[in-house]
Amino acid sequence: MLCVDGDPEETQRVAAALQGEPEPFHVVTETDPVEALDRLSSGDIDCLVAGYDLPTMDGVTFLESVRETHGDVPFILFTGSGSEAVASRAISAGVTDYVRSRPGGGGLDALVDRIRALLSHDGAATEWAYDEAQFERFVEAFPDVVFAINEEGRYVDVIAGGTDSLLFDDPEELLGSRFHDLLPVETADRSLDAIQSTLETGEQQRIEYQLEVQSGTRWFEGRVGPLDASGSTQTVFWIARDITARKRREQEYEQIFNSVNDAITVFDPKAGEITEINEAYREMLGYDIERIRELGIDGLSATDEGYTGEQAWELIRDVAETGESKTVEWRAKQRNGDRIWLEATLTPAEIGGERRVLSIQRDVTDRRELERTYRSVFENVSDGLVVHDPETGEITDVNDRFSSMNGYDREQLMGETIDVVTGPDHDYERAKKMVEQAREGESQLFEWRNERADGTTFPVEVNLSVIDLRGEERVLASVRDITARKRREREYEQIFDGVNDAIVIQDPETGEPVDANETFLDRLGYDNVDEIREEGLAGLSATQTGHTKEYAEELCHRVIETGESEVVEWAQETKDGERRWIEATVDSAVIQGEDRILSMQRDITERKRRQRIIQKLHASTNDLQEAESIEDVCEATVAAAEEVLNISMPICWIHGYDEPDVLSPVATSETVWDASQGVDGPGEFEPGDFQYEVYETGEMRIYDPSERREETPLNCGVLIGLGDHGMFGAADPGVETFDDVTLDAARILARHARAALDRVERERELRESERRFRLIAEQIDEVIYLANTDFTEVLYVNPAYETIWGRSTEELYDDAQNFLEAVDPRDREEIKSDVETMVAEMQRDDPADSYDFEYRIRQPGGEIRWVSATGYTIEMSGDERRFVAIVEDVTERKYREQRLEVFNRILRHNLRNQLDVIRSHAEALIDQIDNSHPKQIVAAVDELAAMGARARNTDQIIPIGEATSEVELPETMMELADELAPNQGTVEVVTDLPASARLMNNDEALRTAVRSALENAIEYADSTVRLTVQDSPDGYVVIIDDDGPGIPEEELIPIEAGTETKLNHGRGLGLWQLRWAVDKLNGELSFDTNDGTTIRIGVPDRDETARSN
């Protein structure tokens, strides 16, 4: 095998494909056709494969030389540069076969298959060439597509006059492919079965199948027969006939007959009978089928109007004989006597194997009625209408609008040709081209020039259609005077080229540019509109960004369909290859009578550049966010300035980094260090320096470095303050001045850097705060416990835990609820339940303000300790919640409380009982002994009993809660005065109370305090006790004033100091009761004993809003 091609790589690809076969070929290659002819002279070449583009000669010339010198050696032309002319030359020169090569190695499989088909059993090539004349006659006489296919279902050859029924534009693409490579599995299996049956039986097979081909979804009938071809591989011919129309007719018949609303009748043209009708036909005429058959066409038609059965059957038989459909209008009679117009379409059909004529009939009575209004409509439309003969141009009808538009009466135009109203250079011969195009089914819209009767001409827009008017072909032209529109178009053109925005007019179907203004041409560097039309949309767009012709077509179609404008961003390429971004407002418009797309474009290249830089800046902030030190932040800022802003000399200065009140450089680019060699690197700045002033203002400053430093290559620099932290600066020797995009990006970078420095500073402060917290926490006696809110992890616990619990903190870090294991069994279930409730509330994000617990724990040695815990949730950074608890060892307090409870119980019960016994005996002695001793005993007993009562009252103050409520002071004071009235004796209680004095405080504690003060005053007053309420800045003052001897100073000292001394007076416990009650109020207590005793109780208002109301 000899392979010849001017491209060495191509010869190697072909050789590799041939040598890679299961039965490899021996391949030799040449790149020079002259040397290839010498190689042929050796006589050992069985087949020759050559390209078209060869040195010194083309492939066909090389073929001619081979035929002259080496006879009929098989020659395959394998090229991608071919054309019909090349193929024709090759066939004339005697080419054995012609295979199309494709980019990327395409076509090699087809080439190998062709060579295999040419080979005989002994490996020698057998010529397989077509006689050109026979081939052409075969194709002309046989319009169906014919394939040669081997027993494996592989395409060996294709004979096709066109490609509409093929899977690909180029039939060569089928060669070498198998059914299962191209067809649906079920179709491929059926097709291969048909080939096997043909080869086994030797008889032709038929198969129907459906495929998606170039022209859409089509039905085919495949006729498969054996081919008598030499060689080891059995081959069949496959004739693919397009039967889509037949299938469609069959389906249409079924669908129409069974489901359409139109009436259908089936006629037997030979027997002259009605064989079938549908329900719609019966309903339309009002008869059943038997009656319809009895009446026949004659009985169902308006014979008196000339619509006879004889005439109908003549039409039916004519359709059956010619095979051509006909549409006629027919006059029919209904059962109720009404007459209707029918439009009947008669079509030949084969139904059940019999020749029939199918009549589809539609009631067009309403349409015929509408035709009566034709003249009214014709005359009243706003456009001029003219009807004329398509061949001669003779005018057969016009409306008044057309006549007056052209300066004629209707009678003057009737019978004249259309030339009478046609302007110079616009004769009817030119219009005939439009008529021919209209005959193909689409109306024609074009501009024309008419001439009036007075000789003046004017522009018109003509919408031309070819219609059937009463059985005759006519041209209907709707003519509109567009003089005003043309004037507007001229104005539009002036605006079109005068605006600053670029404007492009595009074809709505293809999106291709039709017109453009000067602004558009200048921006993209083109001289005229023809150049951009030649480039096309693809050439003007940066398709690699996705802005393709297909995308533009989709956009144009959407705008046309919706009627709504769209704003899009689009990447364009200038004539020099520079990419420019535009923002285009795309809208539909009618320009010069045609639907167009109007694209108003604004250059946004700089905005897109800014967006890209900002996006890169945001991406680069990850390094800033991860920076853990000032140095890291500065280095990340400098790196971002170099990489994103493309600035070669960025610097970060930090204030107070090396020395107080000095800006020291912390991070710079390598370029800065190189440029500052010999001066110990970038400089520091102190107060008074220009740069330091910029830092103090915190503003951005653009300056010329050459004005502040001699022999510098820099012309432009920028300085931006970083708040209190320092300053960022940048310069670039290759830049005369920084543009707005770079400056905006520099501001953003500085803002990110400042935020990162703020964060680093906060984190440093937080670490210092944590250090101080731990230092304090590890010195105090209370347990500090920090955990997450679901109690799955302890974040911190101080060493006090080990002291109080007697357990290691490591156990708590391993299990956040390990502390519960030490809870005394008497309290454990209750505490666990309370903790579970607390955790559930925190998980629902509905925690209480605080949680209080008091319980016993048992240390590992068995010692029981009492602990009091207060817990609450706190907000951490990042909206995270944590639980913190402070736990205090209250064992000693609990023991004191127990001792007090025992003392109170003895005081309340045991002492009282004994005093009662003593008093009863003393009372008995009064009657038996005549002296004062028994009475003194009774008085002493009564004083001890009163002291015990005071002690019990004092004990009741301790458990008073902290709850507050609204208190009406005047009302409460009067209630207390009334309560103590029975004990007043000769003492008078005088009140001086305001009408209203309302506040929020502890009502029970207030009553206890005032009651104690009143009791004391009443007991020791000589004659009068005064109860007064006065206003104060933070609430009210209750004043109890008596005219007694005054409380001794020695009894007031412990009350005011808050420490107990020996009680020398019976009033001691009462005063302590008063002191403790006032403390519960968070109030103030004072005594004045200069003239009697004045007690002042300051009662604060715990809710200022209650007082204001």
Secondary structure in CASP SS format (residue, H / E / C, confidence):
PFRMAT SS
TARGET T0000
AUTHOR 0000-0000-0000
METHOD secondary structure of the structure
MODEL  1
M C 1.00
L E 1.00
C E 1.00
V E 1.00
D C 1.00
G C 1.00
D C 1.00
P H 1.00
E H 1.00
E H 1.00
T H 1.00
Q H 1.00
R H 1.00
V H 1.00
A H 1.00
A H 1.00
A H 1.00
L H 1.00
Q H 1.00
G C 1.00
E C 1.00
P C 1.00
E C 1.00
P C 1.00
F C 1.00
H C 1.00
V C 1.00
V E 1.00
T E 1.00
E E 1.00
T C 1.00
D C 1.00
P H 1.00
V H 1.00
E H 1.00
A H 1.00
L H 1.00
D H 1.00
R H 1.00
L H 1.00
S C 1.00
S C 1.00
G C 1.00
D C 1.00
I C 1.00
D C 1.00
C C 1.00
L E 1.00
V E 1.00
A E 1.00
G C 1.00
Y C 1.00
D E 1.00
L C 1.00
P C 1.00
T C 1.00
M C 1.00
D E 1.00
G H 1.00
V H 1.00
T H 1.00
F H 1.00
L H 1.00
E H 1.00
S H 1.00
V H 1.00
R H 1.00
E H 1.00
T H 1.00
H H 1.00
G C 1.00
D C 1.00
V C 1.00
P C 1.00
F E 1.00
I E 1.00
L E 1.00
F E 1.00
T E 1.00
G C 1.00
S C 1.00
G C 1.00
S C 1.00
E H 1.00
A H 1.00
V H 1.00
A H 1.00
S H 1.00
R H 1.00
A H 1.00
I H 1.00
S H 1.00
A H 1.00
G C 1.00
V C 1.00
T C 1.00
D E 1.00
Y E 1.00
V E 1.00
R E 1.00
S C 1.00
R E 1.00
P H 1.00
G H 1.00
G H 1.00
G E 1.00
G C 1.00
L H 1.00
D H 1.00
A H 1.00
L H 1.00
V H 1.00
D H 1.00
R H 1.00
I H 1.00
R H 1.00
A H 1.00
L H 1.00
L E 1.00
S C 1.00
H C 1.00
D C 1.00
G C 1.00
A C 1.00
A E 1.00
T C 1.00
E C 1.00
W C 1.00
A C 1.00
Y C 1.00
D C 1.00
E H 1.00
A H 1.00
Q H 1.00
F H 1.00
E H 1.00
R H 1.00
F H 1.00
V H 1.00
E H 1.00
A H 1.00
F C 1.00
P C 1.00
D C 1.00
V E 1.00
V E 1.00
F E 1.00
A E 1.00
I E 1.00
N E 1.00
E C 1.00
E C 1.00
G C 1.00
R E 1.00
Y E 1.00
V E 1.00
D E 1.00
V E 1.00
I E 1.00
A C 1.00
G C 1.00
G C 1.00
T C 1.00
D C 1.00
S C 1.00
L C 1.00
L C 1.00
F C 1.00
D C 1.00
D C 1.00
P H 1.00
E H 1.00
E H 1.00
L H 1.00
L C 1.00
G C 1.00
S C 1.00
R E 1.00
F H 1.00
H H 1.00
D H 1.00
L H 1.00
L C 1.00
P C 1.00
V H 1.00
E H 1.00
T H 1.00
A H 1.00
D H 1.00
R H 1.00
S H 1.00
L H 1.00
D H 1.00
A H 1.00
I H 1.00
Q H 1.00
S H 1.00
T H 1.00
L H 1.00
E H 1.00
T H 1.00
G C 1.00
E C 1.00
Q C 1.00
Q E 1.00
R E 1.00
I E 1.00
E E 1.00
Y E 1.00
Q E 1.00
L E 1.00
E E 1.00
V E 1.00
Q C 1.00
S C 1.00
G E 1.00
T E 1.00
R E 1.00
W E 1.00
F E 1.00
E E 1.00
G E 1.00
R E 1.00
V E 1.00
G E 1.00
P E 1.00
L C 1.00
D C 1.00
A C 1.00
S C 1.00
G C 1.00
S C 1.00
T C 1.00
Q C 1.00
T E 1.00
V E 1.00
F E 1.00
W E 1.00
I E 1.00
A E 1.00
R E 1.00
D E 1.00
I C 1.00
T H 1.00
A H 1.00
R H 1.00
K H 1.00
R H 1.00
R H 1.00
E H 1.00
Q H 1.00
E H 1.00
Y H 1.00
E H 1.00
Q H 1.00
I H 1.00
F H 1.00
N H 1.00
S H 1.00
V C 1.00
N C 1.00
D C 1.00
A E 1.00
I E 1.00
T E 1.00
V E 1.00
F E 1.00
D E 1.00
P C 1.00
K C 1.00
A C 1.00
G C 1.00
E E 1.00
I E 1.00
T E 1.00
E E 1.00
I E 1.00
N C 1.00
E H 1.00
A H 1.00
Y H 1.00
R H 1.00
E H 1.00
M H 1.00
L H 1.00
G C 1.00
Y C 1.00
D C 1.00
I H 1.00
E H 1.00
R H 1.00
I H 1.00
R H 1.00
E H 1.00
L H 1.00
G H 1.00
I H 1.00
D H 1.00
G H 1.00
L H 1.00
S E 1.00
A C 1.00
T H 1.00
D H 1.00
E H 1.00
G C 1.00
Y C 1.00
T C 1.00
G H 1.00
E H 1.00
Q H 1.00
A H 1.00
W H 1.00
E H 1.00
L H 1.00
I H 1.00
R H 1.00
D H 1.00
V H 1.00
A H 1.00
E H 1.00
T H 1.00
G C 1.00
E C 1.00
S C 1.00
K E 1.00
T E 1.00
V E 1.00
E E 1.00
W E 1.00
R E 1.00
A E 1.00
K E 1.00
Q C 1.00
R C 1.00
N C 1.00
G C 1.00
D C 1.00
R E 1.00
I E 1.00
W E 1.00
L E 1.00
E E 1.00
A E 1.00
T E 1.00
L E 1.00
T E 1.00
P E 1.00
A E 1.00
E E 1.00
I E 1.00
G C 1.00
G C 1.00
E E 1.00
R E 1.00
R E 1.00
V E 1.00
L E 1.00
S E 1.00
I E 1.00
Q E 1.00
R E 1.00
D E 1.00
V C 1.00
T H 1.00
D H 1.00
R H 1.00
R H 1.00
E H 1.00
L H 1.00
E H 1.00
R C 1.00
T C 1.00
Y H 1.00
R H 1.00
S H 1.00
V H 1.00
F H 1.00
E H 1.00
N H 1.00
V C 1.00
S C 1.00
D C 1.00
G E 1.00
L E 1.00
V E 1.00
V E 1.00
H E 1.00
D C 1.00
P C 1.00
E C 1.00
T C 1.00
G C 1.00
E E 1.00
I E 1.00
T E 1.00
D E 1.00
V E 1.00
N C 1.00
D H 1.00
R H 1.00
F H 1.00
S H 1.00
S H 1.00
M H 1.00
N H 1.00
G C 1.00
Y C 1.00
D C 1.00
R H 1.00
E H 1.00
Q H 1.00
L H 1.00
M C 1.00
G C 1.00
E C 1.00
T E 1.00
I H 1.00
D H 1.00
V H 1.00
V H 1.00
T E 1.00
G C 1.00
P C 1.00
D C 1.00
H C 1.00
D C 1.00
Y H 1.00
E H 1.00
R H 1.00
A H 1.00
K H 1.00
K H 1.00
M H 1.00
V H 1.00
E H 1.00
Q H 1.00
A H 1.00
R H 1.00
E C 1.00
G C 1.00
E C 1.00
S C 1.00
Q E 1.00
L E 1.00
F E 1.00
E E 1.00
W E 1.00
R E 1.00
N E 1.00
E E 1.00
R C 1.00
A C 1.00
D C 1.00
G C 1.00
T C 1.00
T E 1.00
F E 1.00
P E 1.00
V E 1.00
E E 1.00
V E 1.00
N E 1.00
L E 1.00
S E 1.00
V E 1.00
I E 1.00
D E 1.00
L E 1.00
R C 1.00
G C 1.00
E E 1.00
E E 1.00
R E 1.00
V E 1.00
L E 1.00
A E 1.00
S E 1.00
V E 1.00
R E 1.00
D E 1.00
I C 1.00
T H 1.00
A H 1.00
R H 1.00
K H 1.00
R H 1.00
R H 1.00
E H 1.00
R H 1.00
E H 1.00
Y H 1.00
E H 1.00
Q H 1.00
I H 1.00
F H 1.00
D H 1.00
G H 1.00
V C 1.00
N C 1.00
D C 1.00
A E 1.00
I E 1.00
V E 1.00
I E 1.00
Q E 1.00
D C 1.00
P C 1.00
E C 1.00
T C 1.00
G C 1.00
E C 1.00
P E 1.00
V E 1.00
D E 1.00
A E 1.00
N C 1.00
E H 1.00
T H 1.00
F H 1.00
L H 1.00
D H 1.00
R H 1.00
L H 1.00
G C 1.00
Y C 1.00
D C 1.00
N C 1.00
V H 1.00
D H 1.00
E H 1.00
I H 1.00
R H 1.00
E H 1.00
E H 1.00
G H 1.00
L H 1.00
A H 1.00
G H 1.00
L H 1.00
S E 1.00
A C 1.00
T H 1.00
Q H 1.00
T H 1.00
G C 1.00
H C 1.00
T C 1.00
K H 1.00
E H 1.00
Y H 1.00
A H 1.00
E H 1.00
E H 1.00
L H 1.00
C H 1.00
H H 1.00
R H 1.00
V H 1.00
I H 1.00
E H 1.00
T H 1.00
G C 1.00
E C 1.00
S C 1.00
E E 1.00
V E 1.00
V E 1.00
E E 1.00
W E 1.00
A E 1.00
Q E 1.00
E E 1.00
T C 1.00
K C 1.00
D C 1.00
G C 1.00
E C 1.00
R E 1.00
R E 1.00
W E 1.00
I E 1.00
E E 1.00
A E 1.00
T E 1.00
V E 1.00
D E 1.00
S E 1.00
A E 1.00
V E 1.00
I E 1.00
Q C 1.00
G C 1.00
E E 1.00
D E 1.00
R E 1.00
I E 1.00
L E 1.00
S E 1.00
M E 1.00
Q E 1.00
R E 1.00
D E 1.00
I C 1.00
T H 1.00
E H 1.00
R H 1.00
K H 1.00
R H 1.00
R H 1.00
Q H 1.00
R H 1.00
I H 1.00
I H 1.00
Q H 1.00
K H 1.00
L H 1.00
H H 1.00
A H 1.00
S H 1.00
T H 1.00
N H 1.00
D H 1.00
L H 1.00
Q H 1.00
E H 1.00
A C 1.00
E C 1.00
S C 1.00
I H 1.00
E H 1.00
D H 1.00
V H 1.00
C H 1.00
E H 1.00
A H 1.00
T H 1.00
V H 1.00
A H 1.00
A H 1.00
A H 1.00
E H 1.00
E H 1.00
V C 1.00
L C 1.00
N C 1.00
I C 1.00
S C 1.00
M E 1.00
P E 1.00
I E 1.00
C E 1.00
W E 1.00
I E 1.00
H E 1.00
G C 1.00
Y C 1.00
D C 1.00
E C 1.00
P C 1.00
D C 1.00
V C 1.00
L E 1.00
S E 1.00
P E 1.00
V E 1.00
A E 1.00
T E 1.00
S C 1.00
E H 1.00
T H 1.00
V H 1.00
W H 1.00
D H 1.00
A H 1.00
S C 1.00
Q C 1.00
G C 1.00
V C 1.00
D C 1.00
G C 1.00
P C 1.00
G C 1.00
E C 1.00
F E 1.00
E C 1.00
P C 1.00
G C 1.00
D C 1.00
F H 1.00
Q H 1.00
Y H 1.00
E H 1.00
V H 1.00
Y H 1.00
E H 1.00
T H 1.00
G C 1.00
E C 1.00
M E 1.00
R E 1.00
I E 1.00
Y E 1.00
D C 1.00
P H 1.00
S H 1.00
E H 1.00
R C 1.00
R C 1.00
E C 1.00
E C 1.00
T C 1.00
P C 1.00
L C 1.00
N C 1.00
C C 1.00
G E 1.00
V E 1.00
L E 1.00
I E 1.00
G E 1.00
L C 1.00
G C 1.00
D C 1.00
H C 1.00
G E 1.00
M E 1.00
F E 1.00
G E 1.00
A E 1.00
A E 1.00
D C 1.00
P C 1.00
G C 1.00
V C 1.00
E C 1.00
T C 1.00
F C 1.00
D C 1.00
D H 1.00
V H 1.00
T H 1.00
L H 1.00
D H 1.00
A H 1.00
A H 1.00
R H 1.00
I H 1.00
L H 1.00
A H 1.00
R H 1.00
H H 1.00
A H 1.00
R H 1.00
A H 1.00
A H 1.00
L H 1.00
D H 1.00
R H 1.00
V H 1.00
E H 1.00
R H 1.00
E H 1.00
R H 1.00
E H 1.00
L H 1.00
R H 1.00
E H 1.00
S H 1.00
E H 1.00
R H 1.00
R H 1.00
F H 1.00
R H 1.00
L H 1.00
I H 1.00
A H 1.00
E C 1.00
Q C 1.00
I C 1.00
D C 1.00
E C 1.00
V E 1.00
I E 1.00
Y E 1.00
L E 1.00
A E 1.00
N E 1.00
T C 1.00
D C 1.00
F C 1.00
T C 1.00
E C 1.00
V E 1.00
L E 1.00
Y E 1.00
V E 1.00
N C 1.00
P C 1.00
A H 1.00
Y H 1.00
E H 1.00
T H 1.00
I H 1.00
W H 1.00
G C 1.00
R C 1.00
S C 1.00
T H 1.00
E H 1.00
E H 1.00
L H 1.00
Y H 1.00
D H 1.00
D C 1.00
A C 1.00
Q C 1.00
N H 1.00
F H 1.00
L H 1.00
E H 1.00
A H 1.00
V E 1.00
D C 1.00
P H 1.00
R H 1.00
D H 1.00
R H 1.00
E H 1.00
E H 1.00
I H 1.00
K H 1.00
S H 1.00
D H 1.00
V H 1.00
E H 1.00
T H 1.00
M H 1.00
V H 1.00
A H 1.00
E H 1.00
M H 1.00
Q H 1.00
R C 1.00
D C 1.00
D C 1.00
P C 1.00
A C 1.00
D C 1.00
S C 1.00
Y E 1.00
D E 1.00
F E 1.00
E E 1.00
Y E 1.00
R E 1.00
I E 1.00
R E 1.00
Q C 1.00
P C 1.00
G C 1.00
G C 1.00
E C 1.00
I E 1.00
R E 1.00
W E 1.00
V E 1.00
S E 1.00
A E 1.00
T E 1.00
G E 1.00
Y E 1.00
T E 1.00
I E 1.00
E E 1.00
M C 1.00
S H 1.00
G H 1.00
D H 1.00
E C 1.00
R E 1.00
R E 1.00
F E 1.00
V E 1.00
A E 1.00
I E 1.00
V E 1.00
E E 1.00
D E 1.00
V C 1.00
T H 1.00
E H 1.00
R H 1.00
K H 1.00
Y H 1.00
R H 1.00
E H 1.00
Q H 1.00
R H 1.00
L H 1.00
E H 1.00
V H 1.00
F H 1.00
N H 1.00
R H 1.00
I H 1.00
L H 1.00
R H 1.00
H H 1.00
N H 1.00
L H 1.00
R H 1.00
N H 1.00
Q H 1.00
L H 1.00
D H 1.00
V H 1.00
I H 1.00
R H 1.00
S H 1.00
H H 1.00
A H 1.00
E H 1.00
A H 1.00
L H 1.00
I H 1.00
D H 1.00
Q H 1.00
I C 1.00
D C 1.00
N C 1.00
S C 1.00
H H 1.00
P H 1.00
K H 1.00
Q H 1.00
I H 1.00
V H 1.00
A H 1.00
A H 1.00
V H 1.00
D H 1.00
E H 1.00
L H 1.00
A H 1.00
A H 1.00
M H 1.00
G H 1.00
A H 1.00
R H 1.00
A H 1.00
R H 1.00
N H 1.00
T H 1.00
D H 1.00
Q H 1.00
I H 1.00
I C 1.00
P C 1.00
I C 1.00
G C 1.00
E C 1.00
A C 1.00
T C 1.00
S E 1.00
E E 1.00
V E 1.00
E E 1.00
L H 1.00
P H 1.00
E H 1.00
T H 1.00
M H 1.00
M H 1.00
E H 1.00
L H 1.00
A H 1.00
D H 1.00
E H 1.00
L C 1.00
A H 1.00
P H 1.00
N H 1.00
Q C 1.00
G C 1.00
T C 1.00
V C 1.00
E E 1.00
V E 1.00
V E 1.00
T E 1.00
D E 1.00
L C 1.00
P C 1.00
A C 1.00
S C 1.00
A C 1.00
R E 1.00
L E 1.00
M E 1.00
N E 1.00
N C 1.00
D H 1.00
E H 1.00
A H 1.00
L H 1.00
R H 1.00
T H 1.00
A H 1.00
V H 1.00
R H 1.00
S H 1.00
A H 1.00
L H 1.00
E H 1.00
N H 1.00
A H 1.00
I H 1.00
E H 1.00
Y H 1.00
A C 1.00
D C 1.00
S C 1.00
T E 1.00
V E 1.00
R E 1.00
L E 1.00
T E 1.00
V E 1.00
Q E 1.00
D E 1.00
S E 1.00
P C 1.00
D C 1.00
G E 1.00
Y E 1.00
V E 1.00
V E 1.00
I E 1.00
I E 1.00
D E 1.00
D E 1.00
D C 1.00
G C 1.00
P C 1.00
G C 1.00
I C 1.00
P C 1.00
E H 1.00
E H 1.00
E H 1.00
L H 1.00
I H 1.00
P H 1.00
I H 1.00
E H 1.00
A H 1.00
G C 1.00
T C 1.00
E C 1.00
T C 1.00
K C 1.00
L C 1.00
N C 1.00
H C 1.00
G C 1.00
R C 1.00
G H 1.00
L H 1.00
G H 1.00
L H 1.00
W H 1.00
Q H 1.00
L H 1.00
R H 1.00
W H 1.00
A H 1.00
V H 1.00
D H 1.00
K H 1.00
L C 1.00
N C 1.00
G C 1.00
E E 1.00
L E 1.00
S E 1.00
F E 1.00
D E 1.00
T C 1.00
N C 1.00
D C 1.00
G C 1.00
T E 1.00
T E 1.00
I E 1.00
R E 1.00
I E 1.00
G E 1.00
V E 1.00
P E 1.00
D C 1.00
R C 1.00
D C 1.00
E H 1.00
T H 1.00
A H 1.00
R H 1.00
S H 1.00
N C 1.00
END
